[in-house]
Amino acid sequence: MTLSQAEQLQLRTVLAHYPELEALIRHLRRSFAVMLAERQGEGLLEWLDAVRRGVSVSSAVAAAPGIRRS
């Protein structure tokens, strides 16, 4: 998937405000790369669960400013 320039700018802005989200993304990328490089396919379901948990975390992080305003 390729992001447009506007989407790339928006992503950089969000990641600049939420370093914990950027760290989560880096961790998931690294762990996926290791799994592929070491041919650890049996870890895929666990990795997908971690992604789902990460999405829950990132959704909560993204929602935090709106919650704070309320």
Stockholm file with secondary structure:
# STOCKHOLM 1.0

chainA/1-70         MTLSQAEQLQLRTVLAHYPELEALIRHLRRSFAVMLAERQGEGLLEWLDAVRRGVSVSSAVAAAPGIRRS
#=GR chainA/1-70 SS CCCCHHHHHHHHHHHHHCHHHHHHHHHHHHHHHHHHHTTCGGGHHHHHHHHHHHHHHHHHHHHHHHHHHC
#=GC SS_cons        CCCCHHHHHHHHHHHHHCHHHHHHHHHHHHHHHHHHHTTCGGGHHHHHHHHHHHHHHHHHHHHHHHHHHC
//
